[in-house]
Amino acid sequence: MPTRFPSWLRQHLAALRTLLVLTVLLGLAYPLAILALAQLPGLKDNADGSFVTSAEGRRVGSSLIGQSFTDTDGNALARYFQSRPSAAGEGYDPTSTSASNLGPEDVVDTFDDPATPDEDESGQSLLTQVCARSLAIGEREGVDGGRKYCTASGVGAVLAVHHAGPGFDGPVTRVVSVNEACPTTPFLATYQGVAVTCREPGDDIAAGERIVVRGGAPDNPAVPADAVTASGSGLDPGISPAYAELQIPRVARERGLPVDQVSALVDENTTGRALGFIGEPSVNVLALNLDLDRVSAGP
């Protein structure tokens, strides 16, 4: 008569058999099958990481992950097309992919408090980051870097307007330029007849009515939006054709190439919308810069 195990033992043995079968199927057979499938022609390059090599055969990056073209101090290399900003780690860090998590309502900068000198409390709002980037790119590319809601110095044009009455009622009694720390001269001299002051430590900015001043910048700035904002992943390898076009004169001048030749390289590295209607056209910056190195001397 066969030995009959206790029910608790039979249940454990059944669970163990299930574990072994699933381990073989999902832990060995399935990954090996996917690995074998990934080695098929047409799939292998993507599976391996879509690596890109230079003319010398040296691996220089991936066509799927962006990178910065700057020197050791973070300054843009004038001979190369520049990527968009990145909030992934120190910039384009695949191990720290992320966005800034700052939204359109983030318009007030923070400054260090003299009462706590050992603490770094300074931080730029999203608006000031956009303003500063636009101003710097405008200077680099030789165009007007001004934008709506930005001061001429490159910070967010935001006021804290204090009223005599409760809340935001009554006449204006005091106006503070919230993103210009003293002794900076405010971007606006007066608001509703009241002199605008710079921001002093301890100013209660939240108590004032927040006013974002549009300024006189055009509705369509010369510097495109993707040039001053990071992508959601922080790893976007492409820029808009408009941002690439803005950089053509500088790159052509620095490399001693005809503008038409550089423009043709931009066109060759531009990808249109997927299926003709999904997404936006994009220029792969790494591929474009490698093509530039192939037709002209390197740095």
Backbone as CSV, one residue per row, in Angstrom:
resi,resn,N_x,N_y,N_z,CA_x,CA_y,CA_z,C_x,C_y,C_z
1,MET,0.857,-1.202,0.000,0.000,0.000,0.000,0.887,1.245,0.000
2,PRO,0.711,2.161,-0.984,1.582,3.338,-1.080,1.444,4.233,0.153
3,THR,2.575,4.856,0.465,2.600,5.758,1.617,1.810,7.027,1.276
4,ARG,0.961,7.427,2.148,0.171,8.636,1.949,0.678,9.716,2.890
5,PHE,1.185,10.799,2.279,1.719,11.883,3.095,0.587,12.697,3.715
6,PRO,0.889,13.349,4.797,-0.105,14.241,5.403,-0.491,15.358,4.420
7,SER,-1.668,15.866,4.578,-2.166,16.889,3.636,-1.272,18.130,3.614
8,TRP,-0.752,18.546,4.774,0.091,19.745,4.794,1.369,19.545,3.992
9,LEU,1.900,18.301,4.036,3.120,18.013,3.304,2.839,17.954,1.802
10,ARG,1.673,17.356,1.432,1.316,17.303,0.010,1.163,18.718,-0.560
11,GLN,0.586,19.618,0.222,0.429,21.001,-0.248,1.785,21.674,-0.462
12,HIS,2.720,21.439,0.435,4.044,22.032,0.295,4.793,21.458,-0.903
13,LEU,4.644,20.155,-1.123,5.298,19.536,-2.271,4.711,20.063,-3.584
14,ALA,3.399,20.260,-3.629,2.764,20.804,-4.834,3.245,22.229,-5.096
15,ALA,3.365,23.013,-4.022,3.857,24.379,-4.184,5.304,24.380,-4.671
16,LEU,6.099,23.431,-4.154,7.495,23.353,-4.579,7.598,22.972,-6.056
17,ARG,6.766,22.023,-6.498,6.785,21.645,-7.909,6.374,22.829,-8.791
18,THR,5.363,23.547,-8.354,4.933,24.733,-9.116,6.049,25.763,-9.193
19,LEU,6.732,25.972,-8.071,7.841,26.922,-8.051,8.935,26.518,-9.015
20,LEU,9.289,25.235,-9.040,10.341,24.753,-9.923,9.952,24.903,-11.392
21,VAL,8.696,24.540,-11.719,8.243,24.647,-13.108,8.244,26.096,-13.569
22,LEU,7.702,26.999,-12.741,7.656,28.401,-13.116,9.052,29.015,-13.189
23,THR,9.953,28.567,-12.307,11.327,29.063,-12.359,11.992,28.690,-13.674
24,VAL,11.795,27.441,-14.113,12.389,26.995,-15.373,11.773,27.751,-16.552
25,LEU,10.420,27.891,-16.537,9.748,28.537,-17.663,10.014,30.043,-17.721
26,LEU,9.800,30.739,-16.577,9.867,32.192,-16.570,11.237,32.739,-16.194
27,GLY,12.010,31.960,-15.465,13.318,32.429,-15.046,14.442,32.018,-15.970
28,LEU,14.217,30.978,-16.801,15.262,30.505,-17.705,14.806,30.496,-19.161
29,ALA,13.752,29.721,-19.441,13.327,29.548,-20.833,12.883,30.865,-21.465
30,TYR,12.033,31.622,-20.772,11.523,32.868,-21.342,12.628,33.896,-21.565
31,PRO,13.488,34.198,-20.567,14.569,35.159,-20.827,15.504,34.717,-21.945
32,LEU,15.821,33.416,-22.018,16.703,32.938,-23.085,16.043,33.084,-24.453
33,ALA,14.722,32.844,-24.505,14.005,32.997,-25.769,14.000,34.461,-26.221
34,ILE,13.786,35.379,-25.283,13.804,36.804,-25.607,15.205,37.227,-26.044
35,LEU,16.231,36.702,-25.359,17.600,37.019,-25.726,17.911,36.536,-27.140
36,ALA,17.476,35.319,-27.458,17.712,34.784,-28.801,16.973,35.607,-29.851
37,LEU,15.741,36.005,-29.531,14.956,36.824,-30.462,15.623,38.174,-30.691
38,ALA,16.221,38.731,-29.636,16.849,40.041,-29.740,18.110,40.027,-30.596
39,GLN,18.656,38.845,-30.857,19.871,38.769,-31.667,19.576,38.669,-33.155
40,LEU,18.304,38.626,-33.524,17.953,38.538,-34.933,18.348,39.832,-35.649
41,PRO,18.719,39.739,-36.915,19.049,40.945,-37.684,17.890,41.940,-37.674
42,GLY,18.208,43.187,-37.467,17.191,44.227,-37.386,16.752,44.535,-35.964
43,LEU,17.015,43.586,-35.044,16.655,43.789,-33.648,17.874,43.905,-32.742
44,LYS,18.981,43.352,-33.174,20.163,43.281,-32.317,20.663,44.657,-31.894
45,ASP,20.698,45.600,-32.825,21.234,46.924,-32.486,20.398,47.608,-31.414
46,ASN,19.067,47.525,-31.557,18.200,48.129,-30.548,18.343,47.433,-29.206
47,ALA,18.424,46.117,-29.241,18.535,45.348,-27.998,19.845,45.628,-27.282
48,ASP,20.893,45.879,-28.030,22.203,46.132,-27.430,22.350,47.553,-26.906
49,GLY,21.381,48.426,-27.192,21.432,49.791,-26.666,21.512,50.884,-27.699
50,SER,21.401,50.523,-28.987,21.465,51.512,-30.070,22.700,52.404,-29.942
51,PHE,23.845,51.757,-29.720,25.082,52.519,-29.551,25.515,53.163,-30.857
52,VAL,26.175,54.298,-30.716,26.677,55.058,-31.856,28.192,55.122,-31.755
53,THR,28.880,54.926,-32.874,30.340,54.973,-32.889,30.820,56.126,-33.757
54,SER,31.996,56.629,-33.423,32.594,57.727,-34.177,33.273,57.179,-35.423
55,ALA,33.843,58.070,-36.234,34.537,57.649,-37.451,35.741,56.766,-37.120
56,GLU,36.296,56.913,-35.908,37.431,56.092,-35.491,37.004,54.761,-34.911
57,GLY,35.683,54.503,-34.887,35.184,53.238,-34.354,35.013,53.244,-32.849
58,ARG,35.102,54.401,-32.219,34.967,54.502,-30.767,33.507,54.730,-30.399
59,ARG,33.017,53.987,-29.419,31.639,54.142,-28.975,31.500,55.474,-28.251
60,VAL,30.564,56.330,-28.711,30.445,57.685,-28.168,29.082,57.964,-27.541
61,GLY,28.182,57.012,-27.582,26.874,57.245,-26.977,25.812,56.360,-27.584
62,SER,24.575,56.703,-27.310,23.422,55.974,-27.833,22.522,56.939,-28.584
63,SER,21.925,56.451,-29.654,21.014,57.303,-30.419,19.710,57.553,-29.670
64,LEU,19.490,56.818,-28.559,18.253,56.945,-27.796,18.397,57.822,-26.565
65,ILE,19.638,58.155,-26.191,19.882,58.927,-24.970,20.696,60.165,-25.321
66,GLY,20.209,61.318,-24.930,20.910,62.559,-25.207,22.154,62.729,-24.363
67,GLN,22.938,63.720,-24.668,24.119,64.060,-23.886,24.442,65.527,-24.090
68,SER,25.255,66.055,-23.178,25.644,67.456,-23.264,26.914,67.597,-24.090
69,PHE,27.027,68.710,-24.776,28.221,69.022,-25.560,28.827,70.295,-24.964
70,THR,29.466,70.093,-23.804,30.025,71.196,-23.036,31.437,70.858,-22.595
71,ASP,32.162,71.880,-22.127,33.504,71.633,-21.608,33.418,71.230,-20.142
72,THR,34.573,71.083,-19.491,34.595,70.617,-18.104,33.931,71.594,-17.146
73,ASP,33.806,72.849,-17.550,33.146,73.848,-16.707,31.665,73.999,-17.027
74,GLY,31.170,73.177,-17.946,29.761,73.244,-18.299,29.417,74.272,-19.353
75,ASN,30.430,74.878,-19.975,30.174,75.860,-21.021,29.947,75.174,-22.362
76,ALA,29.002,75.689,-23.117,28.674,75.085,-24.414,29.866,75.156,-25.361
77,LEU,30.130,74.034,-26.045,31.173,74.000,-27.065,30.602,74.606,-28.341
78,ALA,31.177,75.718,-28.768,30.602,76.493,-29.870,30.598,75.734,-31.185
79,ARG,31.470,74.735,-31.344,31.562,73.996,-32.598,30.442,72.973,-32.765
80,TYR,29.686,72.740,-31.704,28.682,71.684,-31.732,27.268,72.227,-31.520
81,PHE,26.303,71.522,-32.082,24.906,71.796,-31.775,24.660,71.403,-30.321
82,GLN,23.864,72.197,-29.626,23.595,71.965,-28.218,22.267,71.242,-28.023
83,SER,22.241,70.351,-27.036,21.023,69.636,-26.681,20.141,70.538,-25.817
84,ARG,18.942,70.057,-25.522,18.066,70.792,-24.634,18.504,70.569,-23.185
85,PRO,18.023,71.359,-22.232,18.397,71.145,-20.826,17.948,69.770,-20.350
86,SER,18.595,69.288,-19.291,18.252,67.990,-18.724,18.208,68.089,-17.206
87,ALA,17.165,67.487,-16.606,17.033,67.458,-15.151,17.399,66.095,-14.593
88,ALA,17.995,65.229,-15.417,18.383,63.881,-14.977,19.747,63.941,-14.300
89,GLY,19.775,63.892,-12.989,21.026,63.968,-12.252,21.737,65.278,-12.531
90,GLU,23.028,65.185,-12.876,23.794,66.366,-13.255,23.577,66.725,-14.722
91,GLY,22.702,65.981,-15.386,22.412,66.206,-16.801,22.611,64.952,-17.607
92,TYR,21.529,64.449,-18.201,21.567,63.269,-19.065,22.191,62.058,-18.366
93,ASP,21.831,61.857,-17.112,22.301,60.698,-16.355,21.263,59.578,-16.473
94,PRO,21.560,58.498,-17.206,20.567,57.432,-17.407,20.164,56.730,-16.114
95,THR,21.005,56.820,-15.081,20.688,56.186,-13.802,19.818,57.070,-12.923
96,SER,19.545,58.294,-13.384,18.765,59.228,-12.577,17.768,59.974,-13.446
97,THR,17.123,59.237,-14.350,16.191,59.878,-15.261,15.020,60.494,-14.498
98,SER,14.741,61.752,-14.791,13.665,62.453,-14.086,13.401,63.793,-14.746
99,ALA,12.304,64.401,-14.328,11.995,65.775,-14.713,12.241,66.673,-13.509
100,SER,12.108,67.982,-13.696,12.339,68.898,-12.578,11.190,68.886,-11.581
101,ASN,10.001,68.409,-12.020,8.793,68.417,-11.197,8.359,69.829,-10.809
102,LEU,8.777,70.810,-11.598,8.336,72.185,-11.393,7.268,72.515,-12.423
103,GLY,6.214,73.191,-11.989,5.106,73.483,-12.885,5.008,74.952,-13.228
104,PRO,4.013,75.331,-14.020,3.870,76.721,-14.476,3.601,77.708,-13.349
105,GLU,3.157,77.239,-12.189,2.915,78.139,-11.064,4.177,78.405,-10.262
106,ASP,5.268,77.776,-10.620,6.528,77.949,-9.887,7.254,79.170,-10.446
107,VAL,7.013,80.329,-9.839,7.533,81.588,-10.379,8.314,82.407,-9.362
108,VAL,8.449,81.917,-8.136,9.110,82.683,-7.081,10.426,82.016,-6.698
109,ASP,11.521,82.757,-6.798,12.838,82.246,-6.407,12.979,82.264,-4.884
110,THR,13.923,81.479,-4.379,14.276,81.520,-2.965,15.707,82.024,-2.835
111,PHE,15.971,82.747,-1.752,17.300,83.311,-1.517,17.823,82.849,-0.167
112,ASP,19.133,82.867,-0.027,19.744,82.500,1.248,19.326,83.480,2.338
113,ASP,19.068,82.927,3.532,18.710,83.746,4.684,19.982,84.081,5.459
114,PRO,20.299,85.376,5.621,21.509,85.746,6.361,21.531,85.191,7.782
115,ALA,20.347,84.883,8.330,20.286,84.365,9.696,20.782,82.920,9.783
116,THR,20.820,82.230,8.657,21.298,80.838,8.632,22.369,80.713,7.558
117,PRO,23.570,81.275,7.795,24.617,81.300,6.763,25.143,79.927,6.374
118,ASP,24.958,78.936,7.224,25.486,77.605,6.932,24.550,76.766,6.063
119,GLU,23.355,77.299,5.781,22.372,76.561,4.994,22.217,77.188,3.617
120,ASP,22.208,76.324,2.598,21.995,76.799,1.231,20.510,76.717,0.924
121,GLU,19.857,77.858,0.913,18.409,77.902,0.709,18.037,78.529,-0.628
122,SER,19.023,78.866,-1.436,18.742,79.531,-2.701,18.255,78.527,-3.735
123,GLY,17.381,78.982,-4.603,16.857,78.126,-5.662,16.095,78.940,-6.687
124,GLN,16.289,78.594,-7.950,15.589,79.296,-9.019,14.243,78.643,-9.293
125,SER,13.242,79.459,-9.493,11.940,78.958,-9.927,12.033,78.507,-11.375
126,LEU,11.029,77.766,-11.817,11.005,77.330,-13.210,11.000,78.537,-14.144
127,LEU,10.255,79.589,-13.768,10.190,80.779,-14.620,11.572,81.407,-14.772
128,THR,12.300,81.559,-13.684,13.628,82.158,-13.772,14.596,81.263,-14.533
129,GLN,14.481,79.954,-14.367,15.331,79.049,-15.143,15.111,79.248,-16.639
130,VAL,13.842,79.341,-17.035,13.525,79.562,-18.447,14.054,80.914,-18.914
131,CYS,13.873,81.942,-18.107,14.342,83.281,-18.479,15.851,83.314,-18.634
132,ALA,16.564,82.717,-17.676,18.027,82.733,-17.702,18.562,81.948,-18.892
133,ARG,17.965,80.796,-19.153,18.410,79.987,-20.290,18.168,80.714,-21.603
134,SER,17.009,81.338,-21.726,16.672,82.038,-22.968,17.630,83.193,-23.211
135,LEU,17.958,83.918,-22.140,18.875,85.047,-22.274,20.263,84.563,-22.694
136,ALA,20.743,83.469,-22.066,22.073,82.946,-22.391,22.126,82.426,-23.827
137,ILE,21.080,81.727,-24.262,21.055,81.195,-25.626,20.979,82.333,-26.631
138,GLY,20.199,83.359,-26.315,20.122,84.514,-27.204,21.476,85.167,-27.401
139,GLU,22.238,85.303,-26.318,23.574,85.883,-26.419,24.498,84.982,-27.239
140,ARG,24.380,83.683,-27.049,25.256,82.743,-27.768,24.936,82.698,-29.248
141,GLU,23.671,82.782,-29.597,23.264,82.640,-30.994,23.091,83.978,-31.700
142,GLY,23.260,85.079,-30.983,23.150,86.390,-31.610,21.735,86.805,-31.938
143,VAL,20.759,86.392,-31.089,19.370,86.783,-31.302,18.822,87.358,-29.999
144,ASP,17.617,87.886,-30.067,16.960,88.419,-28.878,16.496,87.261,-28.004
145,GLY,17.051,87.142,-26.796,16.663,86.066,-25.887,15.535,86.425,-24.961
146,GLY,14.878,87.568,-25.187,13.790,87.998,-24.326,12.556,87.119,-24.471
147,ARG,11.824,86.973,-23.373,10.579,86.199,-23.363,9.551,86.926,-22.508
148,LYS,8.311,86.566,-22.713,7.240,87.092,-21.871,7.493,86.710,-20.410
149,TYR,7.151,87.613,-19.500,7.225,87.400,-18.064,8.666,87.257,-17.557
150,CYS,9.629,87.763,-18.343,11.025,87.740,-17.940,11.573,89.163,-17.889
151,THR,12.484,89.419,-16.959,13.144,90.712,-16.901,14.307,90.732,-17.887
152,ALA,14.839,91.922,-18.130,15.978,92.042,-19.034,17.218,91.376,-18.474
153,SER,17.271,91.172,-17.145,18.424,90.524,-16.514,18.303,89.008,-16.478
154,GLY,17.131,88.490,-16.882,16.985,87.040,-16.974,16.392,86.370,-15.759
155,VAL,15.495,87.035,-15.036,14.762,86.395,-13.942,13.277,86.599,-14.176
156,GLY,12.461,85.882,-13.428,11.026,86.012,-13.584,10.535,87.393,-13.160
157,ALA,9.707,88.013,-14.011,9.187,89.356,-13.732,7.933,89.228,-12.878
158,VAL,8.141,89.094,-11.568,7.036,88.823,-10.649,7.033,89.869,-9.539
159,LEU,5.848,90.369,-9.226,5.692,91.353,-8.156,4.828,90.791,-7.032
160,ALA,5.133,91.241,-5.809,4.255,91.002,-4.664,3.639,92.350,-4.313
161,VAL,2.336,92.487,-4.552,1.645,93.772,-4.387,0.842,93.735,-3.090
162,HIS,1.204,94.600,-2.160,0.528,94.671,-0.861,-0.519,95.782,-0.890
163,HIS,-1.676,95.485,-0.289,-2.795,96.423,-0.277,-3.086,96.888,1.150
164,ALA,-3.751,98.026,1.245,-4.084,98.588,2.559,-5.167,97.783,3.257
165,GLY,-6.134,97.286,2.478,-7.247,96.571,3.069,-6.927,95.116,3.317
166,PRO,-7.871,94.385,3.907,-7.665,92.953,4.116,-7.597,92.221,2.779
167,GLY,-6.769,91.217,2.731,-6.620,90.475,1.492,-5.978,91.342,0.433
168,PHE,-6.591,91.375,-0.746,-6.050,92.160,-1.855,-6.950,93.347,-2.179
169,ASP,-7.638,93.870,-1.166,-8.519,95.016,-1.349,-7.813,96.294,-0.905
170,GLY,-8.311,97.387,-1.375,-7.788,98.684,-0.962,-6.631,99.128,-1.827
171,PRO,-6.179,100.344,-1.617,-5.093,100.893,-2.425,-3.783,100.140,-2.197
172,VAL,-2.925,100.219,-3.192,-1.618,99.572,-3.106,-0.722,100.371,-2.175
173,THR,-0.075,99.684,-1.238,0.797,100.356,-0.274,2.278,100.023,-0.489
174,ARG,2.571,98.869,-1.014,3.969,98.463,-1.201,4.030,97.426,-2.309
175,VAL,5.106,97.503,-3.117,5.293,96.546,-4.219,6.739,96.053,-4.173
176,VAL,6.907,94.734,-4.220,8.236,94.119,-4.148,8.477,93.279,-5.397
177,SER,9.649,93.433,-5.994,10.058,92.552,-7.089,10.630,91.285,-6.445
178,VAL,9.862,90.197,-6.473,10.174,89.050,-5.617,11.419,88.277,-6.052
179,ASN,11.831,88.403,-7.294,12.985,87.638,-7.766,14.250,88.476,-7.916
180,GLU,14.232,89.682,-7.371,15.399,90.561,-7.432,15.795,90.958,-6.021
181,ALA,16.805,90.277,-5.497,17.259,90.537,-4.139,18.014,91.852,-4.068
182,CYS,17.860,92.560,-2.976,18.570,93.826,-2.777,20.074,93.584,-2.719
183,PRO,20.879,94.490,-3.280,20.520,95.862,-3.701,20.203,96.002,-5.177
184,THR,19.688,94.969,-5.837,19.369,95.039,-7.264,18.299,96.109,-7.529
185,THR,18.492,96.837,-8.608,17.472,97.803,-9.028,16.325,97.052,-9.702
186,PRO,15.096,97.202,-9.224,13.971,96.455,-9.792,13.770,96.716,-11.282
187,PHE,13.231,95.719,-11.964,13.020,95.830,-13.409,11.934,96.837,-13.743
188,LEU,11.077,97.134,-12.767,9.967,98.065,-12.961,10.098,99.168,-11.903
189,ALA,10.030,100.425,-12.329,10.215,101.525,-11.378,8.996,101.695,-10.469
190,THR,7.806,101.689,-11.058,6.588,101.883,-10.272,5.495,100.938,-10.745
191,TYR,4.555,100.678,-9.856,3.368,99.882,-10.206,2.170,100.561,-9.564
192,GLN,1.217,101.008,-10.417,0.040,101.751,-9.963,0.441,102.931,-9.083
193,GLY,1.499,103.618,-9.488,1.931,104.819,-8.791,2.781,104.584,-7.563
194,VAL,3.044,103.329,-7.222,3.846,103.004,-6.042,5.209,102.505,-6.500
195,ALA,6.288,103.013,-5.872,7.636,102.601,-6.240,7.843,101.110,-5.942
196,VAL,8.478,100.419,-6.883,8.784,99.002,-6.705,10.135,98.885,-6.013
197,THR,10.205,98.042,-4.991,11.448,97.837,-4.248,12.003,96.452,-4.506
198,CYS,13.308,96.303,-4.260,13.921,94.981,-4.352,13.517,94.161,-3.124
199,ARG,13.828,92.898,-3.150,13.394,91.999,-2.080,14.421,91.947,-0.955
200,GLU,13.971,92.263,0.227,14.815,92.216,1.409,14.645,90.873,2.116
201,PRO,15.681,90.406,2.840,15.524,89.176,3.631,14.371,89.325,4.618
202,GLY,13.558,88.328,4.698,12.435,88.370,5.623,11.171,88.972,5.062
203,ASP,11.204,89.471,3.817,9.978,90.010,3.204,8.917,88.920,3.120
204,ASP,7.707,89.259,3.550,6.597,88.303,3.501,5.982,88.353,2.100
205,ILE,6.571,87.606,1.191,6.114,87.618,-0.199,4.703,87.054,-0.318
206,ALA,4.389,86.046,0.482,3.082,85.389,0.374,1.941,86.319,0.749
207,ALA,2.232,87.372,1.536,1.162,88.279,1.968,0.718,89.215,0.858
208,GLY,1.533,89.346,-0.186,1.174,90.248,-1.267,0.475,89.521,-2.412
209,GLU,-0.257,90.285,-3.190,-0.896,89.735,-4.386,0.187,89.464,-5.435
210,ARG,0.218,88.265,-5.948,1.251,87.904,-6.920,0.836,88.377,-8.312
211,ILE,1.671,89.209,-8.906,1.429,89.731,-10.240,2.611,89.359,-11.125
212,VAL,2.335,88.660,-12.224,3.375,88.315,-13.194,3.267,89.297,-14.347
213,VAL,4.342,90.029,-14.587,4.327,91.112,-15.572,4.752,90.571,-16.927
214,ARG,3.915,90.782,-17.918,4.174,90.235,-19.243,5.410,90.836,-19.892
215,GLY,5.558,92.144,-19.827,6.673,92.807,-20.482,6.413,92.999,-21.964
216,GLY,7.437,93.484,-22.682,7.260,93.807,-24.091,7.813,92.790,-25.054
217,ALA,8.129,91.590,-24.590,8.679,90.557,-25.473,7.613,90.081,-26.461
218,PRO,8.024,89.627,-27.645,7.048,89.160,-28.644,6.375,87.873,-28.218
219,ASP,5.206,87.597,-28.804,4.486,86.361,-28.490,5.281,85.128,-28.919
220,ASN,6.000,85.243,-30.014,6.808,84.125,-30.509,8.289,84.462,-30.333
221,PRO,8.902,84.040,-29.226,10.303,84.382,-28.977,11.242,83.724,-29.977
222,ALA,12.418,84.324,-30.142,13.401,83.790,-31.083,13.972,82.466,-30.601
223,VAL,14.009,82.262,-29.298,14.541,81.026,-28.719,13.379,80.057,-28.495
224,PRO,13.382,78.871,-29.150,12.258,77.937,-29.040,12.082,77.393,-27.621
225,ALA,10.900,76.886,-27.347,10.576,76.397,-26.002,11.448,75.221,-25.583
226,ASP,11.764,74.305,-26.524,12.542,73.132,-26.122,13.984,73.489,-25.790
227,ALA,14.436,74.679,-26.185,15.793,75.109,-25.859,15.914,75.518,-24.402
228,VAL,14.802,75.826,-23.747,14.847,76.350,-22.382,14.126,75.460,-21.379
229,THR,13.564,74.336,-21.827,12.863,73.422,-20.925,13.397,72.011,-21.108
230,ALA,13.450,71.260,-20.006,13.920,69.877,-20.053,12.773,68.952,-20.439
231,SER,13.119,67.808,-21.007,12.094,66.818,-21.344,11.655,66.083,-20.079
232,GLY,10.561,65.338,-20.185,10.042,64.626,-19.024,11.004,63.587,-18.478
233,SER,11.769,62.953,-19.357,12.725,61.924,-18.919,14.082,62.509,-18.580
234,GLY,14.391,63.682,-19.138,15.718,64.249,-18.980,16.743,63.609,-19.886
235,LEU,16.307,62.707,-20.785,17.234,61.964,-21.642,16.936,62.132,-23.124
236,ASP,16.049,63.043,-23.471,15.632,63.214,-24.864,16.840,63.497,-25.760
237,PRO,17.076,62.658,-26.791,18.257,62.847,-27.642,18.061,63.879,-28.739
238,GLY,16.844,64.383,-28.914,16.559,65.259,-30.041,16.170,66.662,-29.629
239,ILE,16.283,67.568,-30.576,15.803,68.936,-30.416,14.867,69.246,-31.575
240,SER,14.131,70.315,-31.469,13.218,70.694,-32.538,14.003,71.229,-33.729
241,PRO,13.461,71.091,-34.935,14.118,71.719,-36.098,14.321,73.214,-35.912
242,ALA,13.417,73.869,-35.184,13.556,75.314,-34.966,14.800,75.621,-34.134
243,TYR,15.056,74.810,-33.099,16.250,75.041,-32.278,17.513,74.717,-33.058
244,ALA,17.453,73.679,-33.890,18.610,73.358,-34.729,18.889,74.482,-35.722
245,GLU,17.832,75.001,-36.319,17.992,76.086,-37.295,18.612,77.319,-36.645
246,LEU,18.240,77.587,-35.399,18.790,78.735,-34.685,20.308,78.604,-34.521
247,GLN,20.804,77.372,-34.396,22.218,77.150,-34.122,23.086,77.036,-35.377
248,ILE,22.453,76.904,-36.539,23.211,76.683,-37.784,24.251,77.776,-38.043
249,PRO,23.905,79.064,-37.981,24.917,80.088,-38.287,26.145,80.003,-37.383
250,ARG,25.948,79.770,-36.087,27.082,79.684,-35.178,27.983,78.507,-35.512
251,VAL,27.382,77.327,-35.683,28.178,76.128,-35.965,28.925,76.277,-37.289
252,ALA,28.254,76.804,-38.304,28.908,76.998,-39.603,30.082,77.963,-39.472
253,ARG,29.890,79.025,-38.718,30.960,80.010,-38.532,32.145,79.413,-37.776
254,GLU,31.873,78.677,-36.703,32.942,78.107,-35.885,33.734,77.039,-36.636
255,ARG,33.077,76.337,-37.553,33.748,75.259,-38.283,34.242,75.695,-39.660
256,GLY,33.918,76.909,-40.046,34.342,77.366,-41.353,33.661,76.627,-42.492
257,LEU,32.398,76.252,-42.290,31.630,75.523,-43.296,30.545,76.423,-43.873
258,PRO,30.125,76.166,-45.111,28.997,76.920,-45.678,27.722,76.641,-44.892
259,VAL,26.921,77.664,-44.725,25.655,77.500,-44.000,24.780,76.453,-44.677
260,ASP,24.757,76.432,-45.996,23.929,75.462,-46.715,24.359,74.032,-46.422
261,GLN,25.655,73.799,-46.250,26.137,72.448,-45.967,25.700,72.000,-44.572
262,VAL,25.819,72.892,-43.609,25.382,72.558,-42.253,23.873,72.345,-42.220
263,SER,23.139,73.179,-42.946,21.681,73.034,-43.008,21.291,71.691,-43.622
264,ALA,22.044,71.245,-44.637,21.760,69.948,-45.264,21.986,68.815,-44.279
265,LEU,23.008,68.924,-43.420,23.255,67.896,-42.412,22.120,67.849,-41.386
266,VAL,21.601,69.016,-41.048,20.456,69.053,-40.137,19.270,68.318,-40.749
267,ASP,18.996,68.561,-42.021,17.887,67.886,-42.700,18.084,66.373,-42.721
268,GLU,19.328,65.927,-42.933,19.607,64.496,-42.984,19.386,63.817,-41.644
269,ASN,19.517,64.555,-40.570,19.365,63.981,-39.233,18.032,64.349,-38.577
270,THR,17.085,64.795,-39.385,15.757,65.127,-38.886,14.795,63.982,-39.151
271,THR,14.107,63.568,-38.106,13.099,62.513,-38.198,11.719,63.142,-38.126
272,GLY,10.836,62.775,-39.042,9.489,63.337,-39.054,8.577,62.678,-38.035
273,ARG,7.317,63.025,-38.059,6.341,62.450,-37.148,6.146,60.968,-37.435
274,ALA,6.005,60.169,-36.383,5.744,58.742,-36.554,4.387,58.548,-37.218
275,LEU,4.366,57.718,-38.263,3.149,57.435,-39.027,2.559,58.704,-39.636
276,GLY,3.356,59.764,-39.649,2.916,61.000,-40.280,2.103,61.923,-39.405
277,PHE,1.732,61.482,-38.186,0.895,62.363,-37.356,1.190,62.241,-35.862
278,ILE,2.029,61.317,-35.447,2.320,61.134,-34.024,3.614,61.864,-33.663
279,GLY,3.541,62.702,-32.615,4.733,63.405,-32.160,5.097,64.577,-33.035
280,GLU,6.327,65.037,-32.875,6.826,66.192,-33.610,8.149,65.844,-34.290
281,PRO,8.505,66.526,-35.370,9.818,66.294,-35.991,10.940,66.542,-34.985
282,SER,12.023,65.786,-35.116,13.113,65.872,-34.146,14.450,65.724,-34.845
283,VAL,15.443,66.437,-34.350,16.806,66.367,-34.879,17.681,65.676,-33.838
284,ASN,18.301,64.543,-34.204,19.167,63.824,-33.274,20.499,64.564,-33.162
285,VAL,20.784,65.102,-31.988,21.938,65.983,-31.811,23.253,65.211,-31.913
286,LEU,23.330,64.038,-31.316,24.572,63.268,-31.367,24.910,62.878,-32.799
287,ALA,23.951,62.355,-33.521,24.201,61.953,-34.909,24.605,63.153,-35.760
288,LEU,23.967,64.283,-35.532,24.288,65.492,-36.291,25.712,65.956,-35.997
289,ASN,26.113,65.965,-34.739,27.463,66.409,-34.388,28.529,65.448,-34.900
290,LEU,28.223,64.163,-34.940,29.175,63.203,-35.509,29.344,63.441,-37.007
291,ASP,28.255,63.735,-37.682,28.361,64.040,-39.114,29.193,65.298,-39.337
292,LEU,29.055,66.268,-38.441,29.858,67.479,-38.556,31.349,67.161,-38.412
293,ASP,31.660,66.294,-37.456,33.072,65.920,-37.260,33.630,65.169,-38.474
294,ARG,32.767,64.465,-39.165,33.231,63.702,-40.323,33.560,64.619,-41.515
295,VAL,32.881,65.758,-41.586,33.106,66.653,-42.726,34.045,67.811,-42.402
296,SER,34.393,67.947,-41.133,35.325,69.016,-40.751,36.236,68.514,-39.645
297,ALA,37.310,69.239,-39.402,38.266,68.830,-38.363,37.613,68.880,-37.002
298,GLY,38.015,67.955,-36.140,37.484,67.902,-34.789,38.031,69.043,-33.944
299,PRO,37.617,69.104,-32.679,38.040,70.194,-31.805,39.529,70.120,-31.501
